[in-house]
Amino acid sequence: MLENTMSFLPLLDHPLKAVAFAILAVLTWLGWYPIRRWRYRSLPGPFGLPFLGNLPSLASGDATEFLNRCIAKYGNVTKIWFGTRPWVVVAEPSLVRVDFGTTDDDDPGQGGGGQGEAVGGKAGAGAAAQGGDAASAGRALMHACTAVFRCLQLENATVYLPLQLIFPSLRPIIRWLAAHLPDRAQADNMSARSAVASASRRLMEAWQESKAAAAAGAGEAQGPAAGGAGSVFRSVGGGISGSSFMAAMMEGRRGAGREERLSDIEVIAQGFTFLLAGFETTADTLALAAFLLATHPEAAARLQAEVEAMGAGELTAELLAQLPYTDAVLQETLRLYPPLPFLMREAREDVDMGEGRVAPKGSFLALQIHAMHTSPELFPHPDRFMPERWLPEGRAALGPADPHAYAPFGVGARMCVGYKLANMVAKAALVRTFARFDVSLHPRQPLPLRMRTGLSRVPADGVWVSLRDRRAGAPPATALATAAAPPPADS
Ligand code: HEM
């Protein structure tokens, strides 16, 4: 027996062979990660390739649909391999609402550091234009943010991204390489982030200058600039609204101890997070609501009737709160197409998932919101667009079987902070659009709608609708609205 076991030894009779053997053994170990497989043995899920895990399946189509298929096949608690890292995918309302803890805010997308660090690249720190015109800085910021959003799409990702996913333990080295030997995608990303930092600094400087001028001009009536009194706070200008959270962050720096004060780069990173979290999500929701209404004329007619009954006056928060059908349309849009279809958490400790299934401490948990929203056990006729399920008359028959089955804005401590604003903005845009236009599908729209999941889940070919102005005398011209995908070259 021992002889048999040792029979491979002649293969190692040369140092090079021994080195090759050792490398093979290490690669096998790294690629197969037997200890990790053993720790996650209680969770069912699809077979994962060495190193790559289920990344090929996730990347070859819509990742959300792949996760939904896994849930359908293996149950509401499933394991997939994200490279060498297991993800526990959860689509059970009673488990989704558990406070697991959170993921760190690392930026796995681009290997260039966390958000604060990445936004504040060296070029950004040095490139702040002194006292620039606030409006042009505002436009520059908008362009820079658009460029960063583009860089964050998976198809524009650096080659360091898959490397980081496949070899998470080599992350510090890969990050160093990405920062010092960037490929084209990484270089674009770094320069776009530097441009965000630079434009943001111009805005902040303009704000500070105008605030100082306002305080000097106001004299005693407003109190000293350093006092941070409410009246001074309201009078600021320089491109930043005095009542905005941006101004609050900058104002909060006055008088605060050095350690408590937000640095420039922290203010910029916070601002950027809000733009990133709020812009694409709301735009996607509006585009998909337009698509659903264009394909469900009876729902569009009911919404239009509600909007017309409201009258043509100024939109106020009170008026917007009195639009139950418009609300229901948005809720149903977010049920079918939550822009963030799964939410990531990290388990602070071993989590008992019931039926002998355990997610070990440190696990990445993907709370699969989309699978819950479209589960036939939780929503009757889950694939149909039925806004009435959110109205009093439809709730009993069509509403969610479990109140926690619906979570487009997330759950718990990390729930979306902008959800009220998002609802108001989206409702106001729907009201204004449907008050004036009839919306129908444009022939350019490919059907069925194809979705893809990147930073958020968006229509892969955009949304194309025709707008017909209903006002008397308006030209019968067709306008095109598109979202989420670049328009074809001929438009
Ligand atoms: C339809 C529009 C929106 C949807 C569907 C949406 C959805 C979400 C979801 C699902 C989360 C994660 C919650 C969790 O992990 O439990 C989130 C986080 C967040 N949202 Fe929204 N959101 C929307 C609009 C907005 C707007 C307009 C803003 C700000 C103006 C905003 C700011 C944020 C911020 C700051 C976070 C936290 C990010 C973090 O913790 O890293 N969101 N949102």
Residues whose N, C-alpha, C, O or C-beta is under 5 A from the ligand:
A	BS01	HEM	T273 F274 A277 G278 T281 T282 T285 P339 L340 L343 P408 F409 G410 V411 R414 M415 C416 V417 G418 L421 A422
